[in-house]
Amino acid sequence: MSNMKRWLREMGIPSSQLAVQTNQSRSSITQKLNRKTEWQRRDCLRIRELYGLSSDFIQDLIPYEMEFPSGNPRGGDAALSSLCGRAAR
């Protein structure tokens, strides 16, 4: 499972929401989450703006546990809980 797919699932963010936030179709996001197509630079920049995630994490260049050592993004690993709450509104 890709980092982003796991992260979205654990945060309770639907892929349709990410599609709207990145101005893409849901199918395009699904293709990227399933590693059928590559994340583009503009995707990484927008996701960084929204959620503070690194491009290395988004593109699966680092293991999930490197970004979230506790394995739980809601556990405060990188203070993303507050960022994600603001971005989802």
Secondary structure, DSSP 8 states (H G I E B T S, - for coil): --HHHHHHHHHT--HHHHHHHTT--HHHHHHHHTTSS---HHHHHHHHHHH---HHHHTTSS-HHHH-TTS-GGGTTTSHHHHHHHHH-
